[in-house]
Amino acid sequence: MKRLVLFSIIGLMATIFTSCATSNYTRGNQYPKMYAEKPVTVLVMPPINNTNHVAAKELLYTSIARPLAEAGYYVIPPFLTMEILRAESAYDSELFIEGKFDKFKQFFGADAVVFSVIDVWEKQGFGINTKIHYIIKSAKTNEIIFDRSCDLYLDLSVKSGSSGLLGTLADLAASAINTALTEHIKAARKTNEYIFMDIPRGPYNHEYLNDMDEAADKKDIKKTVK
């Protein structure tokens, strides 16, 4: 009995400790350099695609600007950026991620440069699994000011609520059709949404410089979403 009570107390303490530790994550202590740098204009580089899904690069690129703009940053139009980079034979972000960014400041007026690295992009069961790493670097100091990854599974299974064998078969068939028809862009949008959910708000957002104490999630997150 004493042992059971002891284990219960230990379990309760662990729960309290975990809860307290989680609550200590804020935008301020997770991304202090974003507040120090105060970027206004950001340039989004084409994603680095380490997968066999060829379309993943453009799918992610077309959906990355919106959450940044909604967070209060001026995002240089990605398609304009892409055309300029292609014209200069500079479309491959791998060539720049470890380099200096003073040229981006000079030619684009960018304060920060956004990189993304796609490590996983595949159909898995009745869903799509993605794992993407995001880095924002200062165009002034070349330092990393935002660093986060998201391991996201987009669950496309269908639950009709029907019971029995026929109901199960119907759900399986509907899930297969749903997976086949759903565009991968939805997975890209969801990943970007979760990644930039906790980014410090920019100068075009009413929370600018007043959100340092806002609760934030861990830097490396894992989500299953519908």
PyMOL commands that place a pseudoatom at each C-alpha (Angstrom):
pseudoatom trace, name=CA, resn=MET, resi=1, chain=A, elem=C, hetatm=0, pos=[0.000, 0.000, 0.000]
pseudoatom trace, name=CA, resn=LYS, resi=2, chain=A, elem=C, hetatm=0, pos=[2.816, 2.399, 0.927]
pseudoatom trace, name=CA, resn=ARG, resi=3, chain=A, elem=C, hetatm=0, pos=[4.521, 1.595, -2.371]
pseudoatom trace, name=CA, resn=LEU, resi=4, chain=A, elem=C, hetatm=0, pos=[1.309, 2.365, -4.298]
pseudoatom trace, name=CA, resn=VAL, resi=5, chain=A, elem=C, hetatm=0, pos=[0.962, 5.711, -2.503]
pseudoatom trace, name=CA, resn=LEU, resi=6, chain=A, elem=C, hetatm=0, pos=[4.623, 6.514, -3.221]
pseudoatom trace, name=CA, resn=PHE, resi=7, chain=A, elem=C, hetatm=0, pos=[4.196, 5.778, -6.943]
pseudoatom trace, name=CA, resn=SER, resi=8, chain=A, elem=C, hetatm=0, pos=[1.062, 7.919, -7.011]
pseudoatom trace, name=CA, resn=ILE, resi=9, chain=A, elem=C, hetatm=0, pos=[2.919, 10.856, -5.452]
pseudoatom trace, name=CA, resn=ILE, resi=10, chain=A, elem=C, hetatm=0, pos=[5.827, 10.451, -7.878]
pseudoatom trace, name=CA, resn=GLY, resi=11, chain=A, elem=C, hetatm=0, pos=[3.408, 10.340, -10.819]
pseudoatom trace, name=CA, resn=LEU, resi=12, chain=A, elem=C, hetatm=0, pos=[1.615, 13.454, -9.588]
pseudoatom trace, name=CA, resn=MET, resi=13, chain=A, elem=C, hetatm=0, pos=[4.912, 15.320, -9.150]
pseudoatom trace, name=CA, resn=ALA, resi=14, chain=A, elem=C, hetatm=0, pos=[6.022, 14.312, -12.644]
pseudoatom trace, name=CA, resn=THR, resi=15, chain=A, elem=C, hetatm=0, pos=[2.746, 15.587, -14.091]
pseudoatom trace, name=CA, resn=ILE, resi=16, chain=A, elem=C, hetatm=0, pos=[3.088, 18.898, -12.237]
pseudoatom trace, name=CA, resn=PHE, resi=17, chain=A, elem=C, hetatm=0, pos=[6.719, 19.242, -13.299]
pseudoatom trace, name=CA, resn=THR, resi=18, chain=A, elem=C, hetatm=0, pos=[5.879, 18.525, -16.950]
pseudoatom trace, name=CA, resn=SER, resi=19, chain=A, elem=C, hetatm=0, pos=[3.014, 20.987, -16.842]
pseudoatom trace, name=CA, resn=CYS, resi=20, chain=A, elem=C, hetatm=0, pos=[5.229, 23.689, -15.355]
pseudoatom trace, name=CA, resn=ALA, resi=21, chain=A, elem=C, hetatm=0, pos=[7.996, 23.012, -17.860]
pseudoatom trace, name=CA, resn=THR, resi=22, chain=A, elem=C, hetatm=0, pos=[5.585, 23.259, -20.753]
pseudoatom trace, name=CA, resn=SER, resi=23, chain=A, elem=C, hetatm=0, pos=[4.149, 26.520, -19.443]
pseudoatom trace, name=CA, resn=ASN, resi=24, chain=A, elem=C, hetatm=0, pos=[7.659, 28.025, -19.432]
pseudoatom trace, name=CA, resn=TYR, resi=25, chain=A, elem=C, hetatm=0, pos=[7.748, 28.061, -23.232]
pseudoatom trace, name=CA, resn=THR, resi=26, chain=A, elem=C, hetatm=0, pos=[7.020, 31.568, -24.466]
pseudoatom trace, name=CA, resn=ARG, resi=27, chain=A, elem=C, hetatm=0, pos=[7.659, 33.387, -27.719]
pseudoatom trace, name=CA, resn=GLY, resi=28, chain=A, elem=C, hetatm=0, pos=[10.168, 35.529, -25.864]
pseudoatom trace, name=CA, resn=ASN, resi=29, chain=A, elem=C, hetatm=0, pos=[12.383, 32.743, -24.554]
pseudoatom trace, name=CA, resn=GLN, resi=30, chain=A, elem=C, hetatm=0, pos=[11.992, 30.543, -27.629]
pseudoatom trace, name=CA, resn=TYR, resi=31, chain=A, elem=C, hetatm=0, pos=[12.871, 33.204, -30.207]
pseudoatom trace, name=CA, resn=PRO, resi=32, chain=A, elem=C, hetatm=0, pos=[14.707, 36.069, -28.460]
pseudoatom trace, name=CA, resn=LYS, resi=33, chain=A, elem=C, hetatm=0, pos=[16.714, 36.980, -31.572]
pseudoatom trace, name=CA, resn=MET, resi=34, chain=A, elem=C, hetatm=0, pos=[13.524, 37.720, -33.505]
pseudoatom trace, name=CA, resn=TYR, resi=35, chain=A, elem=C, hetatm=0, pos=[12.766, 40.461, -30.961]
pseudoatom trace, name=CA, resn=ALA, resi=36, chain=A, elem=C, hetatm=0, pos=[16.349, 41.708, -30.998]
pseudoatom trace, name=CA, resn=GLU, resi=37, chain=A, elem=C, hetatm=0, pos=[16.589, 41.850, -34.805]
pseudoatom trace, name=CA, resn=LYS, resi=38, chain=A, elem=C, hetatm=0, pos=[13.053, 43.215, -35.406]
pseudoatom trace, name=CA, resn=PRO, resi=39, chain=A, elem=C, hetatm=0, pos=[12.830, 42.092, -39.060]
pseudoatom trace, name=CA, resn=VAL, resi=40, chain=A, elem=C, hetatm=0, pos=[10.217, 43.815, -41.200]
pseudoatom trace, name=CA, resn=THR, resi=41, chain=A, elem=C, hetatm=0, pos=[10.765, 42.476, -44.725]
pseudoatom trace, name=CA, resn=VAL, resi=42, chain=A, elem=C, hetatm=0, pos=[11.347, 38.763, -45.255]
pseudoatom trace, name=CA, resn=LEU, resi=43, chain=A, elem=C, hetatm=0, pos=[12.385, 36.869, -48.357]
pseudoatom trace, name=CA, resn=VAL, resi=44, chain=A, elem=C, hetatm=0, pos=[11.296, 33.240, -48.755]
pseudoatom trace, name=CA, resn=MET, resi=45, chain=A, elem=C, hetatm=0, pos=[13.783, 31.013, -50.540]
pseudoatom trace, name=CA, resn=PRO, resi=46, chain=A, elem=C, hetatm=0, pos=[12.604, 27.975, -52.554]
pseudoatom trace, name=CA, resn=PRO, resi=47, chain=A, elem=C, hetatm=0, pos=[12.477, 24.903, -50.281]
pseudoatom trace, name=CA, resn=ILE, resi=48, chain=A, elem=C, hetatm=0, pos=[15.285, 22.361, -50.239]
pseudoatom trace, name=CA, resn=ASN, resi=49, chain=A, elem=C, hetatm=0, pos=[13.684, 19.049, -51.188]
pseudoatom trace, name=CA, resn=ASN, resi=50, chain=A, elem=C, hetatm=0, pos=[15.380, 15.916, -49.844]
pseudoatom trace, name=CA, resn=THR, resi=51, chain=A, elem=C, hetatm=0, pos=[12.515, 13.621, -50.903]
pseudoatom trace, name=CA, resn=ASN, resi=52, chain=A, elem=C, hetatm=0, pos=[11.437, 11.810, -54.044]
pseudoatom trace, name=CA, resn=HIS, resi=53, chain=A, elem=C, hetatm=0, pos=[8.206, 13.803, -54.211]
pseudoatom trace, name=CA, resn=VAL, resi=54, chain=A, elem=C, hetatm=0, pos=[9.207, 16.249, -56.941]
pseudoatom trace, name=CA, resn=ALA, resi=55, chain=A, elem=C, hetatm=0, pos=[6.160, 18.515, -56.542]
pseudoatom trace, name=CA, resn=ALA, resi=56, chain=A, elem=C, hetatm=0, pos=[6.745, 19.008, -52.798]
pseudoatom trace, name=CA, resn=LYS, resi=57, chain=A, elem=C, hetatm=0, pos=[9.099, 21.942, -53.384]
pseudoatom trace, name=CA, resn=GLU, resi=58, chain=A, elem=C, hetatm=0, pos=[6.595, 24.103, -55.236]
pseudoatom trace, name=CA, resn=LEU, resi=59, chain=A, elem=C, hetatm=0, pos=[3.635, 22.950, -53.119]
pseudoatom trace, name=CA, resn=LEU, resi=60, chain=A, elem=C, hetatm=0, pos=[5.333, 24.180, -49.976]
pseudoatom trace, name=CA, resn=TYR, resi=61, chain=A, elem=C, hetatm=0, pos=[6.648, 27.342, -51.603]
pseudoatom trace, name=CA, resn=THR, resi=62, chain=A, elem=C, hetatm=0, pos=[3.201, 28.489, -52.758]
pseudoatom trace, name=CA, resn=SER, resi=63, chain=A, elem=C, hetatm=0, pos=[1.774, 28.300, -49.240]
pseudoatom trace, name=CA, resn=ILE, resi=64, chain=A, elem=C, hetatm=0, pos=[4.578, 29.611, -47.034]
pseudoatom trace, name=CA, resn=ALA, resi=65, chain=A, elem=C, hetatm=0, pos=[4.030, 33.365, -47.456]
pseudoatom trace, name=CA, resn=ARG, resi=66, chain=A, elem=C, hetatm=0, pos=[0.479, 33.622, -46.099]
pseudoatom trace, name=CA, resn=PRO, resi=67, chain=A, elem=C, hetatm=0, pos=[1.093, 32.701, -42.421]
pseudoatom trace, name=CA, resn=LEU, resi=68, chain=A, elem=C, hetatm=0, pos=[4.125, 35.009, -42.343]
pseudoatom trace, name=CA, resn=ALA, resi=69, chain=A, elem=C, hetatm=0, pos=[2.082, 37.889, -43.736]
pseudoatom trace, name=CA, resn=GLU, resi=70, chain=A, elem=C, hetatm=0, pos=[-0.728, 37.188, -41.271]
pseudoatom trace, name=CA, resn=ALA, resi=71, chain=A, elem=C, hetatm=0, pos=[1.843, 37.281, -38.464]
pseudoatom trace, name=CA, resn=GLY, resi=72, chain=A, elem=C, hetatm=0, pos=[2.702, 40.853, -39.444]
pseudoatom trace, name=CA, resn=TYR, resi=73, chain=A, elem=C, hetatm=0, pos=[5.672, 40.674, -41.823]
pseudoatom trace, name=CA, resn=TYR, resi=74, chain=A, elem=C, hetatm=0, pos=[6.064, 42.075, -45.304]
pseudoatom trace, name=CA, resn=VAL, resi=75, chain=A, elem=C, hetatm=0, pos=[6.823, 39.063, -47.482]
pseudoatom trace, name=CA, resn=ILE, resi=76, chain=A, elem=C, hetatm=0, pos=[8.491, 39.743, -50.808]
pseudoatom trace, name=CA, resn=PRO, resi=77, chain=A, elem=C, hetatm=0, pos=[6.170, 38.013, -53.361]
pseudoatom trace, name=CA, resn=PRO, resi=78, chain=A, elem=C, hetatm=0, pos=[7.528, 34.452, -53.699]
pseudoatom trace, name=CA, resn=PHE, resi=79, chain=A, elem=C, hetatm=0, pos=[6.821, 34.174, -57.428]
pseudoatom trace, name=CA, resn=LEU, resi=80, chain=A, elem=C, hetatm=0, pos=[8.731, 37.394, -58.077]
pseudoatom trace, name=CA, resn=THR, resi=81, chain=A, elem=C, hetatm=0, pos=[11.592, 36.076, -55.949]
pseudoatom trace, name=CA, resn=MET, resi=82, chain=A, elem=C, hetatm=0, pos=[11.552, 32.779, -57.827]
pseudoatom trace, name=CA, resn=GLU, resi=83, chain=A, elem=C, hetatm=0, pos=[11.701, 34.448, -61.242]
pseudoatom trace, name=CA, resn=ILE, resi=84, chain=A, elem=C, hetatm=0, pos=[14.598, 36.676, -60.215]
pseudoatom trace, name=CA, resn=LEU, resi=85, chain=A, elem=C, hetatm=0, pos=[16.525, 33.767, -58.691]
pseudoatom trace, name=CA, resn=ARG, resi=86, chain=A, elem=C, hetatm=0, pos=[15.968, 31.634, -61.766]
pseudoatom trace, name=CA, resn=ALA, resi=87, chain=A, elem=C, hetatm=0, pos=[17.146, 34.447, -64.025]
pseudoatom trace, name=CA, resn=GLU, resi=88, chain=A, elem=C, hetatm=0, pos=[20.318, 34.689, -61.931]
pseudoatom trace, name=CA, resn=SER, resi=89, chain=A, elem=C, hetatm=0, pos=[20.774, 30.887, -61.852]
pseudoatom trace, name=CA, resn=ALA, resi=90, chain=A, elem=C, hetatm=0, pos=[20.328, 31.029, -58.091]
pseudoatom trace, name=CA, resn=TYR, resi=91, chain=A, elem=C, hetatm=0, pos=[17.242, 28.853, -57.693]
pseudoatom trace, name=CA, resn=ASP, resi=92, chain=A, elem=C, hetatm=0, pos=[18.935, 26.209, -55.530]
pseudoatom trace, name=CA, resn=SER, resi=93, chain=A, elem=C, hetatm=0, pos=[18.723, 27.288, -51.901]
pseudoatom trace, name=CA, resn=GLU, resi=94, chain=A, elem=C, hetatm=0, pos=[21.397, 24.768, -50.957]
pseudoatom trace, name=CA, resn=LEU, resi=95, chain=A, elem=C, hetatm=0, pos=[23.923, 27.217, -52.415]
pseudoatom trace, name=CA, resn=PHE, resi=96, chain=A, elem=C, hetatm=0, pos=[22.945, 29.983, -49.993]
pseudoatom trace, name=CA, resn=ILE, resi=97, chain=A, elem=C, hetatm=0, pos=[21.782, 28.484, -46.691]
pseudoatom trace, name=CA, resn=GLU, resi=98, chain=A, elem=C, hetatm=0, pos=[25.313, 28.533, -45.242]
pseudoatom trace, name=CA, resn=GLY, resi=99, chain=A, elem=C, hetatm=0, pos=[26.387, 31.736, -46.953]
pseudoatom trace, name=CA, resn=LYS, resi=100, chain=A, elem=C, hetatm=0, pos=[26.228, 35.471, -46.316]
pseudoatom trace, name=CA, resn=PHE, resi=101, chain=A, elem=C, hetatm=0, pos=[23.032, 37.413, -46.918]
pseudoatom trace, name=CA, resn=ASP, resi=102, chain=A, elem=C, hetatm=0, pos=[24.190, 40.982, -47.467]
pseudoatom trace, name=CA, resn=LYS, resi=103, chain=A, elem=C, hetatm=0, pos=[23.291, 40.638, -51.167]
pseudoatom trace, name=CA, resn=PHE, resi=104, chain=A, elem=C, hetatm=0, pos=[19.708, 39.777, -50.233]
pseudoatom trace, name=CA, resn=LYS, resi=105, chain=A, elem=C, hetatm=0, pos=[19.606, 42.939, -48.153]
pseudoatom trace, name=CA, resn=GLN, resi=106, chain=A, elem=C, hetatm=0, pos=[21.114, 44.966, -50.978]
pseudoatom trace, name=CA, resn=PHE, resi=107, chain=A, elem=C, hetatm=0, pos=[19.009, 43.714, -53.902]
pseudoatom trace, name=CA, resn=PHE, resi=108, chain=A, elem=C, hetatm=0, pos=[15.728, 42.738, -52.230]
pseudoatom trace, name=CA, resn=GLY, resi=109, chain=A, elem=C, hetatm=0, pos=[15.698, 44.962, -49.154]
pseudoatom trace, name=CA, resn=ALA, resi=110, chain=A, elem=C, hetatm=0, pos=[15.223, 41.844, -47.020]
pseudoatom trace, name=CA, resn=ASP, resi=111, chain=A, elem=C, hetatm=0, pos=[15.866, 41.923, -43.273]
pseudoatom trace, name=CA, resn=ALA, resi=112, chain=A, elem=C, hetatm=0, pos=[15.598, 38.145, -42.962]
pseudoatom trace, name=CA, resn=VAL, resi=113, chain=A, elem=C, hetatm=0, pos=[15.685, 35.111, -45.260]
pseudoatom trace, name=CA, resn=VAL, resi=114, chain=A, elem=C, hetatm=0, pos=[13.423, 32.068, -44.785]
pseudoatom trace, name=CA, resn=PHE, resi=115, chain=A, elem=C, hetatm=0, pos=[14.686, 28.577, -45.613]
pseudoatom trace, name=CA, resn=SER, resi=116, chain=A, elem=C, hetatm=0, pos=[12.782, 25.308, -45.446]
pseudoatom trace, name=CA, resn=VAL, resi=117, chain=A, elem=C, hetatm=0, pos=[14.103, 21.764, -45.770]
pseudoatom trace, name=CA, resn=ILE, resi=118, chain=A, elem=C, hetatm=0, pos=[11.703, 18.949, -46.719]
pseudoatom trace, name=CA, resn=ASP, resi=119, chain=A, elem=C, hetatm=0, pos=[12.956, 15.670, -45.253]
pseudoatom trace, name=CA, resn=VAL, resi=120, chain=A, elem=C, hetatm=0, pos=[9.768, 13.575, -45.551]
pseudoatom trace, name=CA, resn=TRP, resi=121, chain=A, elem=C, hetatm=0, pos=[6.800, 13.908, -47.905]
pseudoatom trace, name=CA, resn=GLU, resi=122, chain=A, elem=C, hetatm=0, pos=[4.913, 10.700, -48.579]
pseudoatom trace, name=CA, resn=LYS, resi=123, chain=A, elem=C, hetatm=0, pos=[1.555, 8.982, -48.509]
pseudoatom trace, name=CA, resn=GLN, resi=124, chain=A, elem=C, hetatm=0, pos=[1.267, 6.799, -45.433]
pseudoatom trace, name=CA, resn=GLY, resi=125, chain=A, elem=C, hetatm=0, pos=[-1.824, 4.709, -44.849]
pseudoatom trace, name=CA, resn=PHE, resi=126, chain=A, elem=C, hetatm=0, pos=[-4.867, 6.914, -45.333]
pseudoatom trace, name=CA, resn=GLY, resi=127, chain=A, elem=C, hetatm=0, pos=[-2.948, 10.152, -45.023]
pseudoatom trace, name=CA, resn=ILE, resi=128, chain=A, elem=C, hetatm=0, pos=[0.100, 12.215, -45.910]
pseudoatom trace, name=CA, resn=ASN, resi=129, chain=A, elem=C, hetatm=0, pos=[3.188, 12.379, -43.725]
pseudoatom trace, name=CA, resn=THR, resi=130, chain=A, elem=C, hetatm=0, pos=[5.533, 15.370, -43.869]
pseudoatom trace, name=CA, resn=LYS, resi=131, chain=A, elem=C, hetatm=0, pos=[8.596, 16.427, -41.921]
pseudoatom trace, name=CA, resn=ILE, resi=132, chain=A, elem=C, hetatm=0, pos=[9.946, 19.889, -42.617]
pseudoatom trace, name=CA, resn=HIS, resi=133, chain=A, elem=C, hetatm=0, pos=[12.643, 21.990, -40.956]
pseudoatom trace, name=CA, resn=TYR, resi=134, chain=A, elem=C, hetatm=0, pos=[12.375, 25.790, -41.107]
pseudoatom trace, name=CA, resn=ILE, resi=135, chain=A, elem=C, hetatm=0, pos=[15.170, 28.296, -40.534]
pseudoatom trace, name=CA, resn=ILE, resi=136, chain=A, elem=C, hetatm=0, pos=[15.038, 32.088, -40.661]
pseudoatom trace, name=CA, resn=LYS, resi=137, chain=A, elem=C, hetatm=0, pos=[18.395, 33.855, -40.910]
pseudoatom trace, name=CA, resn=SER, resi=138, chain=A, elem=C, hetatm=0, pos=[19.171, 37.518, -40.402]
pseudoatom trace, name=CA, resn=ALA, resi=139, chain=A, elem=C, hetatm=0, pos=[20.278, 39.348, -43.552]
pseudoatom trace, name=CA, resn=LYS, resi=140, chain=A, elem=C, hetatm=0, pos=[22.292, 41.653, -41.306]
pseudoatom trace, name=CA, resn=THR, resi=141, chain=A, elem=C, hetatm=0, pos=[24.202, 39.242, -39.098]
pseudoatom trace, name=CA, resn=ASN, resi=142, chain=A, elem=C, hetatm=0, pos=[23.720, 35.877, -40.917]
pseudoatom trace, name=CA, resn=GLU, resi=143, chain=A, elem=C, hetatm=0, pos=[22.617, 34.420, -37.572]
pseudoatom trace, name=CA, resn=ILE, resi=144, chain=A, elem=C, hetatm=0, pos=[19.710, 32.016, -37.166]
pseudoatom trace, name=CA, resn=ILE, resi=145, chain=A, elem=C, hetatm=0, pos=[16.856, 33.913, -35.523]
pseudoatom trace, name=CA, resn=PHE, resi=146, chain=A, elem=C, hetatm=0, pos=[14.112, 31.287, -35.921]
pseudoatom trace, name=CA, resn=ASP, resi=147, chain=A, elem=C, hetatm=0, pos=[14.585, 27.521, -36.011]
pseudoatom trace, name=CA, resn=ARG, resi=148, chain=A, elem=C, hetatm=0, pos=[11.760, 25.010, -35.898]
pseudoatom trace, name=CA, resn=SER, resi=149, chain=A, elem=C, hetatm=0, pos=[10.680, 21.654, -37.331]
pseudoatom trace, name=CA, resn=CYS, resi=150, chain=A, elem=C, hetatm=0, pos=[7.288, 20.032, -37.793]
pseudoatom trace, name=CA, resn=ASP, resi=151, chain=A, elem=C, hetatm=0, pos=[6.558, 16.314, -38.154]
pseudoatom trace, name=CA, resn=LEU, resi=152, chain=A, elem=C, hetatm=0, pos=[2.951, 16.389, -39.349]
pseudoatom trace, name=CA, resn=TYR, resi=153, chain=A, elem=C, hetatm=0, pos=[0.584, 13.591, -40.342]
pseudoatom trace, name=CA, resn=LEU, resi=154, chain=A, elem=C, hetatm=0, pos=[-2.501, 14.683, -42.251]
pseudoatom trace, name=CA, resn=ASP, resi=155, chain=A, elem=C, hetatm=0, pos=[-5.135, 12.050, -41.436]
pseudoatom trace, name=CA, resn=LEU, resi=156, chain=A, elem=C, hetatm=0, pos=[-7.516, 11.630, -44.374]
pseudoatom trace, name=CA, resn=SER, resi=157, chain=A, elem=C, hetatm=0, pos=[-9.396, 8.608, -43.047]
pseudoatom trace, name=CA, resn=VAL, resi=158, chain=A, elem=C, hetatm=0, pos=[-13.202, 8.739, -43.097]
pseudoatom trace, name=CA, resn=LYS, resi=159, chain=A, elem=C, hetatm=0, pos=[-15.357, 7.606, -40.165]
pseudoatom trace, name=CA, resn=SER, resi=160, chain=A, elem=C, hetatm=0, pos=[-19.035, 7.320, -41.079]
pseudoatom trace, name=CA, resn=GLY, resi=161, chain=A, elem=C, hetatm=0, pos=[-20.132, 5.970, -37.724]
pseudoatom trace, name=CA, resn=SER, resi=162, chain=A, elem=C, hetatm=0, pos=[-21.607, 2.864, -39.328]
pseudoatom trace, name=CA, resn=SER, resi=163, chain=A, elem=C, hetatm=0, pos=[-21.062, -0.398, -37.465]
pseudoatom trace, name=CA, resn=GLY, resi=164, chain=A, elem=C, hetatm=0, pos=[-20.427, -3.896, -38.707]
pseudoatom trace, name=CA, resn=LEU, resi=165, chain=A, elem=C, hetatm=0, pos=[-18.418, -5.275, -41.589]
pseudoatom trace, name=CA, resn=LEU, resi=166, chain=A, elem=C, hetatm=0, pos=[-20.234, -3.312, -44.278]
pseudoatom trace, name=CA, resn=GLY, resi=167, chain=A, elem=C, hetatm=0, pos=[-19.695, -0.070, -42.356]
pseudoatom trace, name=CA, resn=THR, resi=168, chain=A, elem=C, hetatm=0, pos=[-15.990, -0.793, -41.989]
pseudoatom trace, name=CA, resn=LEU, resi=169, chain=A, elem=C, hetatm=0, pos=[-15.615, -1.601, -45.666]
pseudoatom trace, name=CA, resn=ALA, resi=170, chain=A, elem=C, hetatm=0, pos=[-17.461, 1.571, -46.608]
pseudoatom trace, name=CA, resn=ASP, resi=171, chain=A, elem=C, hetatm=0, pos=[-15.128, 3.640, -44.392]
pseudoatom trace, name=CA, resn=LEU, resi=172, chain=A, elem=C, hetatm=0, pos=[-12.059, 2.005, -45.952]
pseudoatom trace, name=CA, resn=ALA, resi=173, chain=A, elem=C, hetatm=0, pos=[-13.327, 2.705, -49.453]
pseudoatom trace, name=CA, resn=ALA, resi=174, chain=A, elem=C, hetatm=0, pos=[-14.187, 6.323, -48.600]
pseudoatom trace, name=CA, resn=SER, resi=175, chain=A, elem=C, hetatm=0, pos=[-10.769, 6.835, -46.957]
pseudoatom trace, name=CA, resn=ALA, resi=176, chain=A, elem=C, hetatm=0, pos=[-8.985, 5.491, -50.038]
pseudoatom trace, name=CA, resn=ILE, resi=177, chain=A, elem=C, hetatm=0, pos=[-10.939, 7.819, -52.328]
pseudoatom trace, name=CA, resn=ASN, resi=178, chain=A, elem=C, hetatm=0, pos=[-10.375, 10.770, -49.989]
pseudoatom trace, name=CA, resn=THR, resi=179, chain=A, elem=C, hetatm=0, pos=[-6.624, 10.141, -49.900]
pseudoatom trace, name=CA, resn=ALA, resi=180, chain=A, elem=C, hetatm=0, pos=[-6.434, 9.850, -53.682]
pseudoatom trace, name=CA, resn=LEU, resi=181, chain=A, elem=C, hetatm=0, pos=[-8.382, 13.049, -54.320]
pseudoatom trace, name=CA, resn=THR, resi=182, chain=A, elem=C, hetatm=0, pos=[-7.015, 15.305, -51.590]
pseudoatom trace, name=CA, resn=GLU, resi=183, chain=A, elem=C, hetatm=0, pos=[-4.357, 17.677, -52.865]
pseudoatom trace, name=CA, resn=HIS, resi=184, chain=A, elem=C, hetatm=0, pos=[-0.979, 17.628, -51.139]
pseudoatom trace, name=CA, resn=ILE, resi=185, chain=A, elem=C, hetatm=0, pos=[-1.238, 21.406, -50.827]
pseudoatom trace, name=CA, resn=LYS, resi=186, chain=A, elem=C, hetatm=0, pos=[-3.438, 20.851, -47.765]
pseudoatom trace, name=CA, resn=ALA, resi=187, chain=A, elem=C, hetatm=0, pos=[-0.545, 19.139, -45.971]
pseudoatom trace, name=CA, resn=ALA, resi=188, chain=A, elem=C, hetatm=0, pos=[1.762, 22.019, -46.896]
pseudoatom trace, name=CA, resn=ARG, resi=189, chain=A, elem=C, hetatm=0, pos=[-0.691, 24.607, -45.582]
pseudoatom trace, name=CA, resn=LYS, resi=190, chain=A, elem=C, hetatm=0, pos=[-1.196, 22.744, -42.314]
pseudoatom trace, name=CA, resn=THR, resi=191, chain=A, elem=C, hetatm=0, pos=[2.557, 22.403, -41.736]
pseudoatom trace, name=CA, resn=ASN, resi=192, chain=A, elem=C, hetatm=0, pos=[3.171, 26.095, -42.387]
pseudoatom trace, name=CA, resn=GLU, resi=193, chain=A, elem=C, hetatm=0, pos=[0.260, 26.988, -40.134]
pseudoatom trace, name=CA, resn=TYR, resi=194, chain=A, elem=C, hetatm=0, pos=[1.704, 25.071, -37.175]
pseudoatom trace, name=CA, resn=ILE, resi=195, chain=A, elem=C, hetatm=0, pos=[5.284, 26.192, -37.760]
pseudoatom trace, name=CA, resn=PHE, resi=196, chain=A, elem=C, hetatm=0, pos=[4.469, 29.908, -37.771]
pseudoatom trace, name=CA, resn=MET, resi=197, chain=A, elem=C, hetatm=0, pos=[1.728, 29.762, -35.146]
pseudoatom trace, name=CA, resn=ASP, resi=198, chain=A, elem=C, hetatm=0, pos=[4.191, 30.830, -32.440]
pseudoatom trace, name=CA, resn=ILE, resi=199, chain=A, elem=C, hetatm=0, pos=[6.448, 33.130, -34.435]
pseudoatom trace, name=CA, resn=PRO, resi=200, chain=A, elem=C, hetatm=0, pos=[6.865, 36.564, -32.770]
pseudoatom trace, name=CA, resn=ARG, resi=201, chain=A, elem=C, hetatm=0, pos=[4.462, 38.986, -34.369]
pseudoatom trace, name=CA, resn=GLY, resi=202, chain=A, elem=C, hetatm=0, pos=[5.853, 41.432, -36.911]
pseudoatom trace, name=CA, resn=PRO, resi=203, chain=A, elem=C, hetatm=0, pos=[5.427, 45.221, -37.194]
pseudoatom trace, name=CA, resn=TYR, resi=204, chain=A, elem=C, hetatm=0, pos=[2.202, 44.937, -39.192]
pseudoatom trace, name=CA, resn=ASN, resi=205, chain=A, elem=C, hetatm=0, pos=[0.454, 43.036, -36.411]
pseudoatom trace, name=CA, resn=HIS, resi=206, chain=A, elem=C, hetatm=0, pos=[-1.214, 44.708, -33.412]
pseudoatom trace, name=CA, resn=GLU, resi=207, chain=A, elem=C, hetatm=0, pos=[0.685, 42.383, -31.012]
pseudoatom trace, name=CA, resn=TYR, resi=208, chain=A, elem=C, hetatm=0, pos=[4.098, 43.595, -32.235]
pseudoatom trace, name=CA, resn=LEU, resi=209, chain=A, elem=C, hetatm=0, pos=[6.663, 43.588, -29.373]
pseudoatom trace, name=CA, resn=ASN, resi=210, chain=A, elem=C, hetatm=0, pos=[3.840, 42.934, -26.888]
pseudoatom trace, name=CA, resn=ASP, resi=211, chain=A, elem=C, hetatm=0, pos=[3.649, 39.168, -27.257]
pseudoatom trace, name=CA, resn=MET, resi=212, chain=A, elem=C, hetatm=0, pos=[6.881, 38.035, -25.603]
pseudoatom trace, name=CA, resn=ASP, resi=213, chain=A, elem=C, hetatm=0, pos=[4.982, 36.392, -22.735]
pseudoatom trace, name=CA, resn=GLU, resi=214, chain=A, elem=C, hetatm=0, pos=[2.551, 34.556, -25.007]
pseudoatom trace, name=CA, resn=ALA, resi=215, chain=A, elem=C, hetatm=0, pos=[2.682, 30.783, -24.480]
pseudoatom trace, name=CA, resn=ALA, resi=216, chain=A, elem=C, hetatm=0, pos=[4.482, 28.865, -27.198]
pseudoatom trace, name=CA, resn=ASP, resi=217, chain=A, elem=C, hetatm=0, pos=[4.901, 25.222, -28.142]
pseudoatom trace, name=CA, resn=LYS, resi=218, chain=A, elem=C, hetatm=0, pos=[8.213, 23.376, -28.348]
pseudoatom trace, name=CA, resn=LYS, resi=219, chain=A, elem=C, hetatm=0, pos=[10.508, 24.176, -31.260]
pseudoatom trace, name=CA, resn=ASP, resi=220, chain=A, elem=C, hetatm=0, pos=[10.259, 20.656, -32.662]
pseudoatom trace, name=CA, resn=ILE, resi=221, chain=A, elem=C, hetatm=0, pos=[6.626, 19.627, -32.882]
pseudoatom trace, name=CA, resn=LYS, resi=222, chain=A, elem=C, hetatm=0, pos=[4.763, 16.502, -33.914]
pseudoatom trace, name=CA, resn=LYS, resi=223, chain=A, elem=C, hetatm=0, pos=[1.109, 16.718, -34.905]
pseudoatom trace, name=CA, resn=THR, resi=224, chain=A, elem=C, hetatm=0, pos=[-1.642, 14.567, -36.324]
pseudoatom trace, name=CA, resn=VAL, resi=225, chain=A, elem=C, hetatm=0, pos=[-4.397, 16.648, -37.887]
pseudoatom trace, name=CA, resn=LYS, resi=226, chain=A, elem=C, hetatm=0, pos=[-7.532, 16.011, -39.934]
for i in range(1, 226): cmd.bond("trace and resi %d" % i, "trace and resi %d" % (i + 1))
show_as sticks, trace
zoom trace
